[in-house]
Amino acid sequence: MDKLLLRAAMLGSVRELNELAQQNTEILLGTTLRGSTCLHISSDFGHQEFSMSVLAINQSLLSSINLDGETPLIVAVRTGHVSLASAMLEMCHQLELSNMILKPDNNGDNVLHHAIRNGHSDLALKLTAVGHGLSKGVNKYNESPLYIAVLSGLNDVSEKLLEILISSHVGINNRNALHAAVTKGNPG
């Protein structure tokens, strides 16, 4: 990745982005050694204006995946930038990129896993409405979103996931969401 673009992404400098892209839009396709694009970097820092400016120039970056298997949407959720994640989620809908919303990272965590794990209830509820496929996801530790929601005490999210018939309920060590509820002292 061009060092000036990396700097602009880290600082969220839309002016520098526009100057670089004006010279050559292909510059946005560069990646770091970990495979992150400028959109991954700006998502990590929560620079919403920069991220939306990048996507106005090249929407395909929304589908980019780094070496950790993360989309920019997952990075935004994982790092707690809910407003940016919501804007990206909306753009995924507009561009009919539901497959990118469902894409898990290398640990098997999808964007719903990350939203729940980080306590973003409103975003998690929005994600359950987006696609029920997210509720079926089970990561490499055998954790479903429902299991994590119950353990995290996110009752509103747990209840919503229980309404989705295809939601997975599995958890680690051959446990499930009911085991987690009992452990938390909240059966049923």
C-alpha positions in Angstrom: 0.0 0.0 0.0 1.2 3.5 -0.8 2.5 5.1 2.4 0.7 8.3 1.8 -2.6 6.4 1.4 -1.9 4.4 4.6 -1.3 7.6 6.5 -4.4 9.2 5.1 -6.5 6.1 6.1 -5.1 6.1 9.6 -5.7 9.9 10.0 -9.0 9.8 8.2 -7.8 12.6 5.8 -10.4 12.8 3.0 -8.5 15.6 1.4 -5.4 13.4 1.0 -7.5 10.5 -0.2 -9.0 12.6 -2.9 -5.7 14.0 -4.0 -4.2 10.5 -4.3 -7.2 9.0 -6.0 -7.4 11.9 -8.4 -3.9 11.0 -9.6 -4.7 7.2 -9.8 -7.8 5.5 -8.5 -6.0 2.1 -8.7 -4.0 3.2 -5.7 -7.0 2.3 -3.5 -6.4 -1.4 -4.4 -3.1 -1.6 -2.6 -2.8 -3.6 0.6 -0.7 -3.9 3.7 1.4 -7.0 4.3 -1.6 -8.4 6.2 -3.8 -7.8 3.1 -5.7 -4.9 4.5 -6.9 -2.2 2.2 -7.3 1.5 3.0 -10.9 0.7 3.8 -9.9 -1.9 6.4 -7.5 0.6 8.0 -10.0 3.4 8.1 -12.7 1.0 9.5 -10.2 0.0 12.2 -9.9 3.7 13.2 -13.6 4.5 12.7 -13.2 7.1 10.1 -16.7 7.1 8.6 -16.3 10.1 6.3 -13.0 8.6 4.9 -14.6 5.2 4.5 -17.6 6.5 2.7 -15.4 8.6 0.4 -13.4 5.5 -0.4 -16.6 3.6 -1.3 -17.8 6.5 -3.4 -14.7 6.0 -5.5 -14.5 2.2 -5.5 -17.4 0.1 -4.1 -15.6 -3.2 -4.7 -13.4 -2.5 -1.6 -16.4 -3.3 0.5 -15.9 -7.0 -0.6 -12.2 -7.0 0.2 -10.9 -9.6 2.6 -7.6 -9.3 4.6 -5.4 -12.2 5.6 -7.5 -12.6 8.8 -10.5 -13.3 6.6 -12.1 -10.0 7.7 -14.2 -7.7 5.5 -14.1 -4.0 6.3 -17.6 -4.5 7.9 -16.2 -7.0 10.3 -13.3 -4.7 11.2 -15.7 -1.9 11.9 -17.9 -4.0 14.2 -14.9 -5.7 15.9 -13.4 -2.3 16.8 -16.7 -0.9 18.0 -17.5 1.6 15.3 -21.2 0.9 15.1 -22.2 3.9 13.1 -19.7 3.1 10.4 -20.7 -0.6 10.5 -24.4 0.4 10.0 -23.5 2.6 7.0 -21.5 -0.3 5.5 -24.4 -2.7 6.2 -26.8 -0.3 4.4 -24.4 -0.1 1.4 -24.1 -3.9 1.3 -27.9 -4.0 0.9 -27.9 -1.4 -1.8 -25.2 -3.2 -3.7 -26.9 -6.6 -3.1 -23.8 -8.0 -1.3 -25.6 -10.2 1.2 -22.8 -12.8 0.7 -20.4 -10.3 2.2 -22.6 -9.8 5.2 -22.6 -13.6 5.8 -18.8 -14.0 5.2 -17.0 -15.3 8.4 -13.5 -14.4 9.3 -10.7 -17.1 9.7 -12.1 -18.0 13.2 -15.5 -18.6 11.7 -17.0 -15.5 13.4 -19.4 -13.6 11.2 -20.4 -10.0 11.8 -23.2 -11.1 14.2 -20.8 -13.0 16.4 -18.6 -9.8 16.6 -21.6 -7.5 17.3 -22.8 -9.8 20.1 -19.4 -10.4 21.6 -18.7 -6.7 21.7 -22.1 -5.9 23.3 -23.6 -4.0 20.3 -27.2 -5.1 20.9 -28.9 -2.6 18.5 -26.5 -3.6 15.7 -27.0 -7.3 16.5 -30.8 -6.9 16.3 -30.4 -5.1 13.0 -28.2 -7.9 11.7 -30.8 -10.5 12.7 -33.3 -8.7 10.6 -30.9 -8.6 7.7 -30.4 -12.2 7.1 -31.2 -15.3 9.1 -28.1 -17.0 7.7 -26.0 -15.1 10.3 -27.9 -16.9 13.1 -26.8 -20.3 11.8 -23.1 -19.4 11.9 -20.9 -21.5 14.2 -17.3 -20.5 14.7 -14.3 -22.7 15.0 -14.8 -22.8 18.8 -18.2 -24.3 18.2 -20.0 -21.1 19.4 -23.2 -19.9 17.8 -24.4 -16.3 18.0 -27.2 -17.4 20.3 -24.8 -19.1 22.7 -22.6 -16.0 22.9 -25.7 -13.8 23.3 -26.9 -15.9 26.3 -23.5 -15.9 27.9 -23.2 -12.2 27.4 -26.5 -11.5 29.0 -27.9 -9.8 25.8 -31.5 -11.0 26.5 -33.1 -8.9 23.8 -30.7 -10.4 21.2 -31.2 -13.9 22.6 -35.0 -13.6 22.4 -34.8 -12.4 18.8 -32.5 -15.3 17.8 -34.8 -17.8 19.5 -37.6 -16.5 17.2 -35.5 -17.5 14.2 -36.1 -21.2 13.7 -32.9 -21.9 11.9 -30.7 -20.3 14.6 -27.9 -22.6 15.8 -27.8 -23.0 19.6 -24.5 -24.8 20.0 -21.7 -23.8 22.3 -18.3 -25.0 23.4 -17.6 -28.3 25.1 -20.8 -29.9 23.8 -22.9 -27.3 25.5 -25.7 -25.2 24.1 -27.6 -22.0 24.7 -29.7 -23.7 27.4 -26.5 -24.7 29.3 -25.3 -21.1 29.0 -28.7 -19.8 30.3 -28.5 -22.1 33.3 -24.9 -21.1 34.0 -25.9 -17.4 33.9 -28.9 -18.1 36.1 -31.4 -17.2 33.5 -33.1 -20.4 32.2 -35.9 -19.7 29.9 
